[in-house]
């Protein structure tokens, strides 16, 4: 694997702000989320039959079972807010991520309120 791909992999695993491209900011607070890497073609009972040359970050739950739907999988709001509060005093990048997460929590709660009213 190329040096640049190794650096991407190292940064992905060490930086908690980085999520796989298919995930939204709230995925890290869902019970189904499992940060991982799609390494290549996998066959059960055989193992990897082909490895990818590039680094492919992914949610392992989504890769294995598909995503259950972002609007239907509950978010652990207390965990999300506990994670966000210290970030608000951190670097500019951390603050921006924390504010975006809080905005997405508000949007998610509004959607849930609408679903409950329709039931």
N, C-alpha and C positions, 0 to 999 in steps of 0.2 A: 504494500500500500504506500502511496506517495506521502511525503512528509506533511504536505498541506492537509491531507485527509486525517493523518494522525493528530495534527493540531486541532482540527475541528472536533474530533472525537474527544480529545482531552478536555477541551473547553466545554463541550456539551455535558460531560459527566461532572465537571467541577463547578459549573455556574448554575445555581438554582433558578436563575431568571430565564434560562433558555428552555423552551418547550419544543416538542416535535411540531412540524408545520401544520399537521391536521388538528391539533389541539387548540382550544381557546384558553384564555387566561384562567378560567375557573376549573379547567380539567384537573389541575393538580390537587384540588380540594374535593374531588369526587372519589368515591370508594373504588371505582373500576380502574382508575388511572394507574398505569405502571410504566414508568419511563424506561425505554429500552432502545435497542438497535436492531434493524432488519439487516441481518448479515448475508442473506442470500436465499437460495431455494432449499427448503427443508422438507424432508420426507420422514414421517414418523417411523421409527424402527430402523431407519437407515442413517439419519443425520443430515448434515448439509451436503448437498450434491453439487452445489455451485455457489461460490462466494462472490459478492459484489465487489467491484474495484473501488467504488466510492462509499463514503460513510452515509448511511441512511437512518437518521433518527426516527423513532416512531413510538406510539403507544402500543405496548405489547398486548394489552387486552383487545384493543381495536384490531390489531393484526391477526390475532388468533380467533376472535369471536365476532368481530364487527362492533361498531359503536351502537350502543343502545339508544342513542338520541340524547343530545345535550339538554333538551328541554325537559326530559323525563327523569334523568338521573339526578338525584338530589346532591346539593352542594353542602358541605359542612361549613356553615357560615361562621361559626365561632372559631374554627381552625383558620379560615380565610382571614378573618379580622385580626386574629392573634399573629398571623404571619405578616400582615400588612402594616400594623402599627409601628414596629421597629424600623421598617423600611422607609417610613415617612420622615425619619430623621437621618436617613442614609444619604447616599450619593444621588445626584440628579436622576440618573437612570433608574435607581431603585424607587425613588419617589414617583416617577412617571408610571412605572409598572404598578405600584401600589394604588395609585389614584385610578388607573384604568381598571384594576381588579374591583375596586369598590364601586365604580360606575357599572361594571358588568353584574355585580351582585344586585344592585338596585334594579337593573333591567330584568334580571332573572326573577327577582321577587315580584315585580309587577306582572310578569307573565304567569307566575304561579297563582297570584291573586285572581287574575282573569280566568284561569282554568278552574279554580275553586268556585268562582261565582257562577260559572256556566254549569256546574254539576248539580 
